[in-house]
């Protein structure tokens, strides 16, 4: 009896985990990305806001090799859109204060 209740508890926990995992995947939109010259899995993952591991899993990749023109499947999470281009960063100017050496500055060795 004790083993049966422990088994049922583990089974119900597994069921709940699988249910949440499947609903989160179903709530995502499926899309494809065509590999361009110079693309890497890292760069593509940053553009699409996914992880390299997710790209590998969704496309059944065992290594990091991708080919020009290859179509990669990915999923867009709810409330997010894939970015075709990374956002531009604002360039900030650094101001440097440069003073001439005064005649009172002495160097000693």
Buried (B, 14 or more C-beta within 10 A) or exposed (E): EEEEEEEEEEEEEEEEEEEEEEEEEEEEEEEEBEBEEEBEBEEBBBBBBBEBEEBBEBBEBEEEEBEEEBEBEBBBEEEEEBEEEEEEEEEEEEEEEEEEEEEEEEEEE
